[in-house]
Amino acid sequence: MPGNRTVRRAALAAALSALAVTAPAGSSATAAPAPAPAGDRSEIPARSGRTDSAVDRVAHFYGSYLDAVTDDGRGALAQALRGHYLTPELRARLANWEQREHADGVLRGQDTPTAWRVTYNDSAMGRAWTRVRLTWGGPEQPRYTHLLVTSDLNTLRITDIEPDTGQ
């Protein structure tokens, strides 16, 4: 019997395929690539990253964190990820924010986003700034929130997460 993650991935693939077929001309949705012929792996989407990249570390954190809160709720794994990727000072600030706002400070929301996108913004004086776009809701009516994430370039740990007012 397939696990919850397998079922969700199959449902997501079906939804994305439906979106690609029904997207109006000129929309920003792109059609999914046709299945590659047997043995041809050139058209299969790939993910990669570098362990020395602050942007990749932010992407890895958000991907892992969303998996953890989607699969297990905000339990031990989510806390362990925070402990690994976030500075102690940021964790303390997030705890205060979460108590006051009754929401997840990493996500700046009460629910769990359905997707994330991370892009480089800037770097200077030993810090890197990364923009995180979180997608909420389904593909038919997505809503977005934007975060500005600061990382220390020496440790690659996340030092701040704030709403991105520049969007």
Disulfide bonds with the S-S distance in Angstrom:
none
